[in-house]
Amino acid sequence: MTVRIEKQGSVWTVIHSRYEARNAMDPESADALTEAFLEFDADDSASVAVFWGEGGAFCAGWDLKYVSTLDSSNPLGELDIPKDGGARGNGGDIPRGPLGPSRLELSKPVIAAVAGPAVAGGMELALWCDFRVMEESAYLGVYCRRWGVPLIDGGTVRLPRIVGMGRAMDIILTGRKVPSEECERIGLCEYRVPDGESRAKAEELAHDIARFPQTCVRADRASAIRGHGLPVRDALIQEWYNGREALVKDGVAGAARFSSGLGRHGDFSKID
């Protein structure tokens, strides 16, 4: 079994373990990862997931030995997305991405814990996550550039949104290595930690997020995602109606806890 889930309360760590291939993705792993994240999204007891590759590599991309066996006249036709986009659910209603969960639009946060290479499709999986914790020796890069294999797991969509078009084009077109120090500098990762510590740091952050009222966490996350690219007025409208629901379910009761003396002066240790 190449994928397993380890649970600590409401934090799930989804582990890809094909370390003999530097966690390069084959169809079995892609199916298993997609199923694991759909299970996480559907489970009411789960709040935050960490995505980690076991054995010192996040994901070295697509297994090119498998890619070399594809029918070049119609490669991966079974994974075609309906041109109308299909039903607008969490992505479980359309074929999975070539590398697994890259087409899912989950309702809950996922944090990438990146060790070693996250290259080609592995970089696309890291970009699929809400944010990234990278180890000092970790790196990203469009290494598939040298073989003529395109980005088809969201890389051309998500990378420009994260770092801007010019930087994205540099990374996409040159296929060069992007070390963790540069990733942190240009906003491709949010935390940089010593080697061997990415999983622990990502899980620490996940537990911090899981402590908060989850209706509000998910509402603000959804507003940020859905508002991207909208005109300001349209984005404000969707934020307002999305946030109103969270205010009803979490906000009024939370304000009452603050009024009773909890969480003063930025103390997050006492919020319930």
C-alpha positions in Angstrom: 0.0 0.0 0.0 1.6 3.3 -1.1 -0.7 5.7 0.8 -1.7 5.7 4.4 -3.4 8.1 6.8 -2.2 8.8 10.4 -4.6 10.7 12.6 -4.0 12.9 15.6 -7.4 14.1 16.7 -8.8 16.3 13.9 -5.5 16.5 12.1 -4.9 13.9 9.4 -1.5 13.3 7.8 -1.8 11.8 4.4 1.4 9.9 3.6 2.6 8.9 0.1 5.2 6.1 0.6 6.8 5.0 -2.7 10.2 6.1 -1.5 12.1 3.6 -3.7 11.0 5.8 -6.6 11.4 9.1 -4.7 7.6 9.1 -4.5 7.1 9.4 -8.2 3.4 9.0 -9.0 1.9 5.9 -10.6 -1.8 5.3 -11.2 -2.2 3.2 -8.0 -0.8 6.0 -5.9 -2.8 8.7 -7.7 -6.0 6.7 -7.1 -5.2 6.1 -3.4 -4.2 9.8 -2.7 -7.4 11.0 -4.3 -9.5 8.6 -2.2 -7.7 9.6 0.9 -8.3 13.3 0.5 -11.9 12.8 -0.5 -12.3 10.7 2.7 -10.7 13.6 4.7 -13.1 16.1 3.2 -16.1 14.0 3.9 -15.3 13.2 7.5 -16.9 15.6 10.0 -14.2 14.8 12.6 -11.3 15.9 10.4 -10.3 19.6 10.2 -6.8 20.0 8.7 -4.7 17.6 6.6 -0.9 17.5 6.2 0.4 16.0 2.9 3.8 14.4 3.3 6.1 12.1 1.2 7.9 9.5 3.2 11.6 8.7 2.8 13.0 12.2 2.1 11.2 13.2 -1.1 7.8 14.9 -1.5 7.2 13.8 -5.0 9.6 13.5 -8.0 6.7 13.9 -10.4 5.0 11.5 -12.7 6.5 8.0 -13.1 8.0 8.4 -16.6 8.3 4.7 -17.0 4.5 4.6 -16.8 4.2 7.7 -19.1 6.3 6.0 -21.7 3.7 3.2 -22.0 0.8 5.6 -22.9 -0.9 5.6 -26.3 0.6 8.7 -27.8 -2.4 9.2 -30.1 -4.8 9.7 -27.1 -2.9 9.7 -23.8 -5.0 9.7 -20.7 -8.3 10.2 -22.6 -10.1 8.6 -19.6 -9.1 11.6 -17.5 -10.6 14.2 -19.7 -12.6 16.9 -17.8 -16.0 17.8 -19.3 -15.5 21.0 -21.3 -18.4 22.6 -19.4 -16.4 21.9 -16.2 -18.9 19.3 -14.9 -20.9 19.6 -11.7 -19.4 22.2 -9.3 -18.7 20.0 -6.3 -15.4 19.3 -4.6 -13.9 17.7 -7.7 -14.8 14.1 -6.7 -17.4 14.1 -9.5 -14.8 14.5 -12.4 -11.9 12.2 -13.3 -8.9 12.6 -11.0 -5.8 14.5 -12.1 -2.9 12.5 -13.6 -1.1 12.8 -10.3 -4.2 12.3 -8.2 -5.8 15.0 -6.1 -4.8 18.0 -8.1 -8.3 18.7 -9.4 -10.0 18.4 -6.0 -11.4 21.6 -4.5 -11.7 20.6 -0.8 -13.6 22.5 1.9 -10.8 22.1 4.4 -7.1 23.2 4.5 -4.2 21.0 3.4 -0.6 21.9 4.3 2.3 20.5 2.2 5.3 19.2 4.2 8.1 19.2 1.6 11.3 17.3 1.8 13.7 16.8 -1.0 12.3 17.1 -4.5 8.8 18.4 -5.3 9.4 18.6 -9.1 7.3 18.5 -12.2 3.9 17.0 -11.2 5.2 16.9 -7.6 5.6 20.7 -7.7 2.0 20.9 -9.0 0.8 18.8 -6.0 2.7 21.1 -3.6 1.0 24.1 -5.2 -2.4 22.4 -4.9 -2.0 22.6 -1.1 -3.1 25.8 0.8 0.5 26.6 1.8 3.9 24.9 2.0 6.5 24.1 4.7 9.8 23.3 3.0 13.0 21.8 4.4 16.3 23.7 3.8 17.5 21.2 1.1 14.0 20.8 -0.5 13.4 22.3 -4.0 10.8 22.8 -6.7 11.1 22.9 -10.4 9.5 22.0 -13.8 11.9 19.2 -14.4 9.6 17.7 -16.9 10.6 20.5 -19.3 13.5 18.5 -20.5 11.3 15.6 -21.6 8.5 17.5 -23.3 6.0 16.5 -20.6 3.6 19.4 -20.0 2.1 20.7 -16.8 -1.4 19.2 -16.6 -2.0 19.1 -12.9 -2.7 22.8 -12.3 0.9 24.1 -12.5 0.2 26.7 -15.1 -3.0 27.8 -13.2 -1.7 28.0 -9.7 1.9 29.1 -10.1 1.1 32.5 -11.6 -1.5 33.1 -8.9 1.1 32.5 -6.2 4.2 34.3 -7.5 3.0 36.4 -10.4 3.2 35.9 -14.2 6.8 36.9 -14.7 8.3 34.7 -12.1 6.0 31.9 -13.1 7.1 32.1 -16.7 10.8 32.0 -15.7 10.2 28.8 -13.6 7.9 27.2 -16.2 10.0 28.0 -19.3 13.5 27.3 -18.0 12.6 24.2 -15.9 15.4 25.3 -13.5 15.8 24.2 -9.9 14.1 26.5 -7.4 15.7 25.9 -4.0 13.8 26.4 -0.7 15.6 29.7 0.0 14.3 31.2 -3.2 10.9 29.6 -2.7 10.6 31.4 0.6 11.7 34.7 -0.8 9.2 34.7 -3.7 6.3 33.3 -1.8 6.3 29.7 -3.0 6.6 28.5 0.5 5.6 30.1 3.8 7.9 28.3 6.3 11.4 27.0 5.9 12.7 24.5 8.4 15.8 22.4 9.0 16.0 19.1 7.2 13.8 16.4 8.7 11.4 18.8 10.4 8.8 19.6 7.7 6.2 17.1 8.8 6.5 18.1 12.5 6.2 21.8 11.7 3.3 21.3 9.3 1.4 19.2 11.9 2.1 21.8 14.5 0.5 24.4 12.3 -2.4 22.1 11.5 -3.2 21.6 15.2 -3.1 25.4 15.7 -5.6 25.8 12.9 -7.8 22.9 14.1 -8.3 24.6 17.5 -10.2 27.5 15.9 -14.0 27.5 15.2 -14.0 25.5 12.0 -17.1 27.1 10.3 -15.3 30.4 10.3 -12.0 28.9 9.2 -13.6 27.3 6.2 -15.7 30.3 5.3 -12.7 32.7 5.2 -10.6 30.1 3.3 -13.5 29.7 0.8 -13.9 33.5 0.4 -10.2 34.0 -0.3 -10.2 31.2 -3.0 -13.5 32.1 -4.6 -12.8 35.9 -4.6 -9.5 35.5 -6.6 -9.9 37.2 -9.9 -13.3 38.6 -9.3 -14.1 42.3 -9.6 -13.9 43.9 -6.1 -17.7 44.4 -5.8 -18.4 40.8 -6.8 -15.8 39.5 -4.4 -17.2 41.6 -1.6 -20.7 40.2 -2.3 -19.6 36.6 -2.1 -17.5 37.3 1.0 -20.4 38.9 2.7 -22.9 36.1 2.2 -20.3 33.5 2.8 -19.2 35.2 6.0 -22.8 35.8 7.3 -23.3 32.0 7.7 -20.1 31.7 9.8 -21.1 34.7 11.9 -24.3 33.0 12.8 -22.7 29.6 13.6 -19.4 30.8 15.2 -19.0 34.5 15.5 -21.7 35.6 18.0 -20.9 32.8 20.4 -17.2 33.5 20.0 -17.6 37.2 20.8 -19.5 36.2 24.0 -16.5 34.1 25.1 -14.2 37.1 24.5 -16.6 39.3 26.5 -16.3 36.8 29.4 -12.5 37.3 29.5 -11.0 34.7 27.2 -8.4 35.4 24.6 -7.5 38.9 25.6 -4.3 40.7 24.4 -3.7 38.2 21.6 -3.6 35.2 23.9 -4.6 32.3 21.6 -3.9 29.7 24.4 -7.3 30.4 26.0 -10.1 30.6 23.4 -12.6 28.1 24.7 
